[in-house]
Amino acid sequence: MRVFCRGDDEAAEAVHGAALRKVIVYLGDYIDRGLESSEVVDLLLDHPLDGFEIITLKGNHEDVLLQFLDNISIGSSWLQFGGDATLYSYGIPTQGGGTDQRSLENMQAYLLRKLPARHRAFFKSLRPSHVEGDYFFVHAGVLPGVPLEKQSEKDLLWIRGSFLDSQANYGKIIVHGHTITPTPVPEVLSNRIGIDTGAYSTGVLTCLVLQDNEKAFLRT
């Protein structure tokens, strides 16, 4: 079996390798990191890697978009951490950056109208976590002291400090993104592997490759 957390195009070469099962796991945050956010979703939907089982996990940014569709109160925060880029990618004006209720209501109405049905279905279909063998894949991390099967979605999508600082044995190695590593290299610890190397700002996109007991990385 091979497990891939999406990296660069070199991952496609792995299709030709011999394996009983090929899986690629995307760790979330497909939007909010650039003006082509909607195109990223199109890429995921229209150009899956041949021969792979595709697992798409939810990130906190997708979580906020879904919340904004129903509740404008989160709109101001969303705009500040990338929502404006996503709205732009769908051809939606951000009202000059205004965050008053009328502006947010207009943005929400535009998004409800312009968000393709298949994109909305994609966002709603995203999983909070995935297990493969000895590895637990998740966007942000897990809450120490809570069994993996009882983790809350909020922690899986948003947690940082208590997870990052913990040396707990979770029963599985946690593979996560969400928190950019101090340098653009993966962070490999005994209980977790962080592969968010801040591609949107560093240009370094990292993919973890797992096969049997071996692990390696592909990087742009």
C-alpha positions as CSV (number, residue, x, y, z in Angstrom):
1,M,0.0,0.0,0.0
2,R,1.1,3.6,-0.7
3,V,-0.4,6.6,0.9
4,F,0.3,10.1,-0.5
5,C,-0.5,13.4,1.0
6,R,-0.8,15.5,-2.2
7,G,2.5,17.1,-3.2
8,D,3.8,18.1,-6.6
9,D,3.4,16.4,-10.0
10,E,6.2,13.9,-9.2
11,A,3.5,12.1,-7.3
12,A,1.9,11.1,-10.5
13,E,5.0,9.0,-11.4
14,A,4.2,6.8,-8.5
15,V,1.1,5.5,-10.3
16,H,3.4,3.3,-12.3
17,G,4.9,1.7,-9.2
18,A,3.8,-1.7,-8.0
19,A,1.5,-1.5,-5.0
20,L,-1.6,-3.4,-3.7
21,R,-3.4,-0.1,-3.1
22,K,-2.6,3.5,-4.0
23,V,-4.2,6.2,-1.9
24,I,-3.7,10.0,-2.0
25,V,-4.9,12.0,1.0
26,Y,-5.4,15.7,0.7
27,L,-5.3,17.5,4.1
28,G,-7.6,20.4,3.4
29,D,-7.3,24.2,3.0
30,Y,-7.9,24.2,-0.8
31,I,-9.2,27.8,-0.7
32,D,-8.3,31.2,0.7
33,R,-4.6,30.9,-0.2
34,G,-4.7,32.7,-3.5
35,L,-6.9,34.2,-6.3
36,E,-7.3,30.9,-8.0
37,S,-9.0,29.1,-5.1
38,S,-12.0,28.0,-7.2
39,E,-9.6,26.6,-9.8
40,V,-8.0,24.5,-7.2
41,V,-11.4,22.9,-6.5
42,D,-11.9,22.4,-10.2
43,L,-8.5,20.7,-10.4
44,L,-9.4,18.3,-7.6
45,L,-12.7,17.4,-9.1
46,D,-11.7,17.2,-12.8
47,H,-8.1,15.9,-12.7
48,P,-7.7,13.1,-10.1
49,L,-4.6,11.1,-10.3
50,D,-5.2,8.0,-12.3
51,G,-5.0,4.7,-10.4
52,F,-5.4,6.4,-7.0
53,E,-8.1,6.2,-4.4
54,I,-8.7,9.9,-3.5
55,I,-9.4,11.0,0.1
56,T,-10.2,14.7,0.6
57,L,-10.2,16.0,4.1
58,K,-11.8,19.2,5.4
59,G,-9.6,22.2,6.5
60,N,-10.7,25.0,8.7
61,H,-10.9,27.3,5.7
62,E,-13.5,25.1,4.0
63,D,-15.3,24.9,7.3
64,V,-15.6,28.7,7.5
65,L,-16.8,29.0,3.9
66,L,-19.7,26.6,4.7
67,Q,-20.5,28.5,7.9
68,F,-20.6,31.8,6.0
69,L,-23.2,30.4,3.6
70,D,-25.6,30.2,6.6
71,N,-24.3,32.9,8.9
72,I,-22.7,36.2,8.0
73,S,-21.4,36.8,11.5
74,I,-18.2,34.9,10.6
75,G,-17.7,36.9,7.4
76,S,-15.5,39.6,8.9
77,S,-13.0,37.1,10.3
78,W,-13.1,35.0,7.0
79,L,-12.2,38.0,4.9
80,Q,-9.2,38.8,7.0
81,F,-7.6,35.3,6.6
82,G,-8.2,34.7,2.9
83,G,-11.9,34.7,2.3
84,D,-11.5,37.8,0.1
85,A,-9.3,35.8,-2.3
86,T,-11.8,33.0,-2.5
87,L,-14.7,35.4,-3.2
88,Y,-12.6,37.0,-5.9
89,S,-11.9,33.6,-7.5
90,Y,-15.7,33.1,-7.8
91,G,-16.1,36.6,-9.4
92,I,-17.7,38.1,-6.3
93,P,-16.9,41.7,-5.3
94,T,-15.9,42.2,-1.7
95,Q,-17.6,45.6,-1.3
96,G,-14.3,47.4,-1.0
97,G,-13.4,45.3,2.0
98,G,-16.3,46.5,4.0
99,T,-17.4,44.3,6.8
100,D,-20.7,46.0,7.8
101,Q,-23.8,43.8,7.9
102,R,-25.1,45.1,4.5
103,S,-21.8,44.4,2.7
104,L,-21.6,40.9,4.3
105,E,-25.2,40.1,3.3
106,N,-24.4,41.1,-0.3
107,M,-21.3,38.9,-0.3
108,Q,-23.2,36.0,1.1
109,A,-26.0,36.4,-1.5
110,Y,-23.4,36.6,-4.3
111,L,-21.7,33.5,-3.0
112,L,-24.9,31.5,-2.7
113,R,-25.7,32.5,-6.3
114,K,-22.3,32.0,-7.9
115,L,-20.8,29.0,-6.0
116,P,-21.2,26.0,-8.4
117,A,-23.4,23.3,-7.0
118,R,-20.7,20.7,-7.5
119,H,-18.3,22.9,-5.4
120,R,-20.7,23.2,-2.6
121,A,-21.3,19.4,-2.7
122,F,-17.5,19.0,-2.7
123,F,-17.1,21.1,0.4
124,K,-19.9,19.3,2.2
125,S,-18.4,15.9,1.3
126,L,-15.1,16.5,2.9
127,R,-14.1,14.2,5.7
128,P,-12.7,15.4,9.1
129,S,-10.1,12.5,9.3
130,H,-8.9,9.3,7.7
131,V,-7.1,6.3,9.0
132,E,-4.6,4.2,7.0
133,G,-2.7,1.5,9.0
134,D,-0.6,3.1,11.7
135,Y,-1.4,6.7,10.5
136,F,-4.3,9.1,11.4
137,F,-4.7,11.8,8.8
138,V,-6.2,15.1,9.8
139,H,-6.1,18.8,8.9
140,A,-5.0,20.4,12.2
141,G,-4.4,17.7,14.8
142,V,-6.1,16.0,17.8
143,L,-6.8,16.9,21.4
144,P,-4.4,15.0,23.7
145,G,-6.2,12.7,26.2
146,V,-9.2,12.0,23.9
147,P,-9.5,8.8,21.9
148,L,-9.1,9.3,18.2
149,E,-12.6,8.0,17.5
150,K,-14.1,10.6,20.0
151,Q,-12.3,13.7,18.7
152,S,-14.5,16.7,18.0
153,E,-14.5,18.1,14.5
154,K,-13.6,21.5,15.9
155,D,-10.3,20.2,17.3
156,L,-9.6,18.2,14.1
157,L,-9.9,21.4,12.1
158,W,-8.5,24.1,14.4
159,I,-6.3,22.8,17.2
160,R,-2.7,24.1,17.5
161,G,-0.9,24.6,20.9
162,S,-2.0,21.7,23.1
163,F,-1.5,19.3,20.2
164,L,1.7,20.7,18.9
165,D,3.3,20.8,22.4
166,S,2.2,17.3,23.4
167,Q,4.4,14.2,23.4
168,A,1.4,11.9,23.9
169,N,1.2,8.5,22.2
170,Y,-2.0,8.6,20.3
171,G,-1.9,4.9,19.2
172,K,-1.3,6.1,15.7
173,I,1.0,8.7,14.1
174,I,-0.9,11.9,13.4
175,V,-0.2,13.3,9.9
176,H,-1.4,16.9,9.7
177,G,-1.1,20.3,8.1
178,H,-2.6,23.6,9.4
179,T,0.4,24.9,11.2
180,I,3.3,25.9,9.0
181,T,6.6,24.4,10.0
182,P,9.3,26.8,11.3
183,T,11.3,26.2,8.2
184,P,9.9,24.9,4.9
185,V,10.7,21.3,5.7
186,P,8.4,18.6,7.2
187,E,8.4,18.2,11.0
188,V,8.8,14.5,11.9
189,L,8.3,13.6,15.6
190,S,7.6,10.3,17.3
191,N,3.9,11.0,17.5
192,R,3.2,13.3,14.5
193,I,4.3,14.4,11.1
194,G,3.6,18.0,10.1
195,I,3.8,18.6,6.3
196,D,2.5,22.2,6.0
197,T,5.5,24.0,4.5
198,G,3.5,27.1,3.7
199,A,3.4,26.6,-0.1
200,Y,1.3,29.8,-0.7
201,S,4.1,31.9,0.7
202,T,7.3,29.7,0.5
203,G,6.6,28.0,-2.8
204,V,7.4,24.7,-1.1
205,L,4.6,22.1,-1.3
206,T,5.3,18.9,0.5
207,C,4.0,15.4,0.0
208,L,4.5,12.5,2.4
209,V,5.0,9.1,0.8
210,L,4.3,6.0,2.9
211,Q,5.0,2.5,1.8
212,D,5.1,-0.4,4.2
213,N,7.5,0.8,7.0
214,E,9.2,3.4,4.9
215,K,8.5,7.1,4.5
216,A,9.8,9.7,2.1
217,F,8.9,13.2,1.0
218,L,8.3,14.8,-2.4
219,R,8.7,18.6,-2.5
220,T,8.4,21.3,-5.1
